Amino acid sequence: MTKAIFPGSFDPPTNGHINIIQRACKIFDEIDVVIAVNNAKKCLFSAEERLSMLAELVKPFKNVTVHTYSGLIVRYAVENNAKVLIRGIRNATDFSYEFDLSLMNHNLNPEIETMFIPTDQKYILLKSSAIKELAQFKGDISGMVPSIVQKALEQKY
């Protein structure tokens, strides 16, 4: 059985995140979506809010669970018997950042591998920070985030 972890801040979860989860479900026996809790990072949504939204969004996927974690993701992987980290990439800039991160994680634990999954082309421009800014100015985000996330953003702003 192969278990993979899809870590991220998910602030907020986007259709691009869901696309990566959906595609990873076809490859791995188990997917553990791990919401990074970093008190040094200012998030719009609390860890509990992000957990609640993602738990609802992954219900259609029987092999997906959602958790929060505030430590090194490679440590979480070892604690939870996962061998693969999934990283979604949209473009060359993402790849450069994620590649460097994968080298650091591999240096921390050579037993943990990173798999890059490029997002579907229609989600290339989806970036959580841009979505939050657009939502703040009442722009149309309906094609960028699931409806429960859209409602949550509308309530925040």
C-alpha positions as CSV (number, residue, x, y, z in Angstrom):
1,M,0.0,0.0,0.0
2,T,1.4,3.4,-0.9
3,K,0.4,6.4,1.2
4,A,1.1,9.9,0.0
5,I,0.9,13.3,1.7
6,F,-0.3,16.4,0.0
7,P,0.9,19.2,2.3
8,G,0.0,22.9,2.0
9,S,-1.4,25.9,3.7
10,F,-4.7,25.7,1.7
11,D,-5.6,29.3,2.5
12,P,-8.1,29.0,0.9
13,P,-8.5,25.6,-0.9
14,T,-8.8,26.1,-4.6
15,N,-10.1,24.1,-7.6
16,G,-6.5,23.5,-8.4
17,H,-5.9,21.8,-5.1
18,I,-9.0,19.6,-5.6
19,N,-7.7,18.8,-9.1
20,I,-4.4,17.6,-7.7
21,I,-6.2,15.5,-5.0
22,Q,-8.5,14.0,-7.5
23,R,-5.6,13.0,-9.8
24,A,-3.4,11.7,-6.9
25,C,-6.3,9.4,-5.8
26,K,-5.8,7.4,-9.0
27,I,-2.1,6.8,-8.2
28,F,-1.9,6.2,-4.5
29,D,-3.9,3.9,-2.2
30,E,-4.1,6.7,0.5
31,I,-3.8,10.4,0.3
32,D,-3.4,12.4,3.5
33,V,-4.0,16.1,2.9
34,V,-2.0,17.9,5.6
35,I,-2.8,21.6,6.4
36,A,0.4,23.3,7.5
37,V,-0.1,25.2,10.7
38,N,2.6,27.9,10.9
39,N,2.0,30.6,13.5
40,A,4.6,32.8,11.9
41,K,2.4,32.9,8.7
42,K,-0.7,35.1,8.7
43,C,-3.6,33.1,7.2
44,L,-7.0,34.4,6.4
45,F,-8.7,31.2,7.6
46,S,-7.9,29.5,10.8
47,A,-6.5,25.9,10.7
48,E,-9.9,24.7,11.9
49,E,-11.7,26.6,9.1
50,R,-9.4,25.2,6.5
51,L,-9.8,21.7,8.0
52,S,-13.5,22.0,7.9
53,M,-13.6,23.1,4.3
54,L,-11.2,20.5,3.1
55,A,-12.9,17.7,5.0
56,E,-16.1,18.6,3.2
57,L,-14.4,18.9,-0.2
58,V,-12.7,15.5,-0.1
59,K,-15.8,13.5,0.9
60,P,-16.2,12.2,-2.6
61,F,-12.7,10.6,-2.4
62,K,-12.9,7.5,-0.3
63,N,-9.1,7.2,0.1
64,V,-8.4,10.8,1.3
65,T,-8.1,12.1,4.8
66,V,-7.4,15.6,6.1
67,H,-5.2,16.6,9.1
68,T,-3.4,19.6,10.4
69,Y,0.3,19.6,11.4
70,S,2.7,22.2,12.8
71,G,6.1,20.5,12.3
72,L,8.4,19.3,9.6
73,I,6.4,17.5,6.9
74,V,9.0,14.8,6.6
75,R,8.6,14.1,10.3
76,Y,4.8,13.8,9.8
77,A,5.4,11.4,6.9
78,V,7.6,9.1,9.1
79,E,5.0,9.3,11.9
80,N,2.3,8.3,9.5
81,N,4.1,5.7,7.4
82,A,4.0,7.7,4.2
83,K,6.7,7.5,1.6
84,V,5.7,10.2,-0.9
85,L,5.0,13.9,-0.7
86,I,2.8,15.3,-3.5
87,R,3.5,18.8,-4.7
88,G,1.3,20.6,-7.2
89,I,3.0,22.9,-9.7
90,R,1.5,25.5,-12.0
91,N,4.5,26.9,-13.8
92,A,8.3,27.1,-13.8
93,T,8.4,29.4,-10.8
94,D,6.5,26.9,-8.8
95,F,8.7,24.1,-10.0
96,S,11.9,26.0,-9.0
97,Y,10.6,26.6,-5.5
98,E,9.2,23.1,-5.1
99,F,12.4,21.5,-6.5
100,D,14.5,23.2,-3.9
101,L,12.1,22.2,-1.2
102,S,12.1,18.6,-2.3
103,L,16.0,18.6,-2.1
104,M,15.8,19.9,1.4
105,N,13.2,17.3,2.4
106,H,15.2,14.6,0.8
107,N,18.3,15.8,2.7
108,L,16.3,15.6,6.0
109,N,15.0,12.1,5.2
110,P,16.2,10.3,2.0
111,E,13.4,7.7,2.5
112,I,10.7,10.3,1.6
113,E,10.3,11.0,-2.1
114,T,8.5,14.0,-3.7
115,M,6.2,13.7,-6.7
116,F,5.3,16.7,-8.7
117,I,1.9,16.8,-10.3
118,P,1.3,19.7,-12.7
119,T,-2.1,21.2,-12.5
120,D,-4.6,21.1,-15.3
121,Q,-4.1,24.0,-17.7
122,K,-7.4,25.6,-16.7
123,Y,-6.1,26.0,-13.1
124,I,-2.7,27.5,-14.0
125,L,-3.5,31.0,-12.9
126,L,-5.1,30.0,-9.6
127,K,-3.1,31.4,-6.7
128,S,-4.6,31.6,-3.2
129,S,-3.3,35.1,-2.6
130,A,-4.7,36.4,-5.8
131,I,-8.1,34.7,-5.1
132,K,-8.2,36.4,-1.7
133,E,-7.5,39.8,-3.2
134,L,-10.1,39.3,-5.9
135,A,-12.7,38.2,-3.3
136,Q,-11.8,41.2,-1.2
137,F,-12.8,43.5,-4.1
138,K,-16.0,41.5,-4.8
139,G,-14.6,40.0,-8.0
140,D,-16.0,36.8,-9.6
141,I,-14.1,33.8,-8.1
142,S,-16.8,31.2,-8.8
143,G,-14.6,29.3,-11.3
144,M,-11.6,29.4,-9.0
145,V,-12.8,27.9,-5.8
146,P,-15.5,25.4,-4.7
147,S,-18.8,27.0,-3.7
148,I,-18.3,26.4,0.1
149,V,-14.9,28.3,-0.2
150,Q,-16.6,31.1,-2.2
151,K,-19.2,31.5,0.5
152,A,-16.5,31.5,3.3
153,L,-14.5,34.1,1.4
154,E,-17.6,36.3,1.0
155,Q,-18.3,36.0,4.7
156,K,-14.7,37.0,5.5
157,Y,-14.9,40.1,3.3
